[in-house]
């Protein structure tokens, strides 16, 4: 899915190179940035809102909505985030929560000589993509375009067996450079755990760990852009999803992991749904977020048995089929137990 609206100037990471007064910043300065991973589901596809910048050295143009925190204008970090998102996209955020702080050196490698080091505070926001909701600029893009190995709705993605597994196993067989700190888990074991090789179960929540492993192995385009030695060692490096500028694909991976985890113990999935919906529409939304296909009857028993929804008394007429009952989120469940979520946790092979 790729729905684009335009009309505003393209954002640039160079925005961090000057203060709000347009005075140059010393190289030793540290800037505070705000990033938003805005997630929705449109036409049964999980989408993230990105804005387009000028292409970088590897041709990446996509950027998550972002901007520097200016304490002169923003009373709180979240207030600054909402202001930047509205300025860049026209979107007024609803549900939002702080995600993580991203502070690794070299995050903006291409501007390292001129820009300060930027510590970004990432946020996860859930919304609906229906009618763009006031969107004036930006693109709703399927997050599986950035992480194609995460989409298990039609079974195990071919890209894993064809491109990822043989290269990760080849990389795992190489000895690590002495300069690289050795972790407690061997490379081969990490690959098996993250990607479910050799009969290991697939954990849909390990989105970030999988991307970090591909980056470390030099298989992610971002590793080549940032001059990692592992990327130089590949004579034939496959295209593993769309790259993003800076470390924004890492931020998005963190947001996907959080979303997949959170819908199991909090009813946040209903932030992505209209006020009234069919159980089929709810199931397709959960499948879009988690990746695997779900068993229809098991899903319905789970949702209704958990008291998450209640019938509205109305039906939705579908072309060529019987009318489907309409449901709404049952808000009383928030008072009845501490962790009301869609507890789907079985590996894809068992769903």
N, C-alpha and C positions, 0 to 999 in steps of 0.2 A: 504494500500500500504506500502511495506517495502522493499526498494531497498538499499542494503548495499554494501559498499566497505571498505576494511580494508587494513592494512599494516603498520600503524603508531602505536606508543604506545598509550595506553589508557590515556586520560587526567584525572587529579585528582584535586579536589578542594584544596588539600594540597599545590598546587602551590602557593597559596596566603600566605603561612606561612613564606616565606623567601623573602628577597630583591633580586634584580637582581644580587647582589654580593654574594648571598648565605649566607648572615649573618642573624642570628635569629632576628625576629622582637619582640619588647616588646609587652606585652599583651595590652597596652593602645594604640597601633598604629592603624591607620586607613589606609586601602588599597583602591585603586581605581581600580575597575574591569570594564571590557568591555564585554557585552553580546550581541549576535546577534540572533534575531529571524528571520531566513531566510525562506521565504515563497515562494512556487511555486504551480502550479497545474499540476498534471500528471495523465493521464488516467481519467480525470474528477474528480479527488480526490484532495482536498487541502492538501498539505504536508508541513512539517517543517523539516529542516535539523537538526539532532541531532548527537552527538558523544557519544560513549559508555565509561563509566567509570567503576570502580569496584563497585559492588553492595553495597548499604548502608544497614542500619539496617532493612529497610522494603523491601529490594530487588530492589530498584530503581537503574537503571543503566544509564538512558538517561539524557544527559546534552546538553544544548544549547552551541554552540561554544563560548568560553570565554577566557579571559586572563587578567592579570594585566596591567594597563597602566604604561609604563616606559618612563618618559620624557627624559631619556638619549637616547632612541632609536626612540621615536615617537614624531613628531613635533606637531601633533594634536590628539585629542581623536579618531576622525574617522579614521585617518591614523593608529593608534594603533589597532583599531578594524579590519580594512582590513588586517593588517599584521597577527593578531592572527587567523582570519578565514582562510587565505591562508595557514598558518603554520599547522593548525589542519585538514583542509579538502582539501586543494589544490584548493579551489574555489576562483576566483577573483570576488568580489562583484561588481554589477552594482549600481542600485538605492538603496540608503540607507538613512534613516532619524532617528534622535534621537527620542527615544520613551518615556523614563521616567527614573527617578533616583530611585533606590531601595536601601533603607538604614535602614530598620527595624533591630533592635537588634535581634540576634539569627538566622540570615539568614543561617549561616553555623554552626548550633547547634552542630554537631558531632565533630567539631574541635575547639569548643569554648575555650578550655583551652590552646591551642597552637597557634591558628591563630589570626591575627588582625581582627578587625571589618572591613568588606568589604562593601564599598559603590559601587554598580554596576550601571553603566550607560548603559541602554538597548537601542538597535537599532532595527529598523524594516528594513528588506531588502527584496525586491521582485525580483525574478529571474525566469528563466525557468529551469525545471528539465530535459529537453530533452538531451539525450546523456551524462548526468551527468555534461556537461560543465566544464570539467577539474577536476571533483571531484575525489580525491584519497582516501578519508577516510570519513566515516560517513554513516548515514542512512536517507533516505527520508521516513518519517512516516506520515500517515494521522493524521491531528490534531484532528480528531474525535476519535482517539484511546485514547487521553487524555481527551477529552470532548465529550463523546458520546451523551449527552443530547442536544447538539447544532445542530445535524444533522436532519433537518426537511424535507429533500428532499422526504421522503416517508411518510410524515405525522408526527404527534406528536410521538416522540421516546417513546417506551415502558418503558424505564428505568425511565422516569419521574413519571408515574403513579404507577409503580411496586415498585421502590426503594426510590425515592427521595421525592415525595409528602407526603406519610404517615409519614416518619421519620421527615421531616421538620415541619410538622404540630404538631407532638408529641413534638418536641423540642420547638416549639413556645409556647406551652401550659405551659411549665415549667417557673417558675419565674427566672429571671436572678440573678446571685450572686451579692451581694452588692458591691463587689470589681470591677465589670464590669461597666464601664460608660454606662449609658442609652442613646441611640440615640434618635433623634426626631421621629423616626418611629418604631412602635412596630414590634416585630419579625414576627408575622403572616402577617402583612401588607407588610413587606419586602419580605417575601417568595412569596406572591401573585404577587407583582410587578415584582420580578425577574424572576419567573418561570411561570407566567401566570396562577396561580391557580384560581379556582372559576370564570371562565369566563373573567379574565383579559387578555388583549392582550399580545402577545409575542413580546418583543423587542430584535431583533437579536444582537444589539450592547452591551447589558448588559452581555457580556461574563465574564468580570472580576468580576462584582458584584455577579454573580451567583456562581463563584468559591469561592469568599471570604465568601459568606454565608455558603456554604458547609463546608469550613474550620472552620468557627466560630462555626458551629453546631457539629464539631468533626467528620464529615462524610468523609472528604478527608483523604487519607492515610498520607499525610504530617502532619496533626494535631496530629496523633498518634505518628509519629516519633519524633515530637517536644514536646511531653509530655503534650499536652493540656488536661485540665480536661474534657472538653466536649467529647473528644474521648474515655476516660476511661469509660464514663457512658453508652456506647453502648455495650450490650451483643452480639449483632449480627450486625456487620457493613458491609454493602455490598461493593463490589468492584466497585467504581465509576471512571472508567477510569484508565489508567496507571499513576502512580506517577512519578515524576521527582526528581532529586536530588536538594538539597538546595531549593530555591524558584523559580526554573526555570519554573514550571508549571504556576505560577502566572505571570511571565514575558511573557510566551507564550500567556496566556489569554489576557493580555494587548495588545499584538501585534495583536491578532485576532480582538479584539474590534476596534482597530485603523484601521485595514484593512477594516473591514465591514463598518465603518463609512466613510472612505476616498474615497472608490470607488463611493460613491454617489455624491461627489462634486469635485472630481479630476479624471482625466482619468488614474489613476494608474493601472487599470485592464489590460491595454494594455502592461504593463511591464511583465505581465504573459503570453502574447500571442506571437505567431510567427509573422513575418512581414505580412503574409497573412493568412486569416482564414475565415471560414464560419460563418454565424450568429448563426448557431446551436452550433458550438464550442464555440463561445463567450458566448452564453446563458448558456451552461453547466459550463463554468468557473465561471460566476457570481453566478449561483446556488451553485456551490461547496463552494464558499467563504461565501455567505450569509446564506446558510442552506436550505431555502424553495425552492420548485419547483415553476417555473414561467410559466405564460401563454405565449405560443409561440408567438401568433400574437401580443399581447400587448407588449411583450418585443421587438419585431422587430420594431413596430411602435415607441416605445420610443427611441431606439437607432438611427434609421434612421431619425426620426423627430428632434432629438437633434443635428444632423449633426456630430455625433461622428465618423462615418465610411463613406467610399466611395468605390464603386466597383472597382476592378482592371481590369475587362474585361475578366478575366480567370475564369475557373470553376474547381471544384474538383470532380472527378468521385468516387462515392461511390458504393461499392458492393451491388447489389440488389436494387439500387434506382436510381433516376434521378440525373444528375450532379448538384452540388450545386455551386452557385455563390461565388467567393472569394472576400473578402473585406480587406481593410487595415485601420488603424487608420488615421483619417483626422486631421493632426496636426494644420491646420489653425484654428481649433476650440479654441485653446489656446489663440489666439489673438482676438477672437470674443466675448467672455464673460468670466467673472472671475471664474465661478464655473462649468466647463463642466464635469459632472460625470453621472453615471448610477443611476438615482434617483428612486430606487426601495425601497419603505418603508412600503408597506402594510403588515399587519401580515399574517402569513402562511395560516390561515383559509380563507383568502380572495384572495389568489393568484391562 
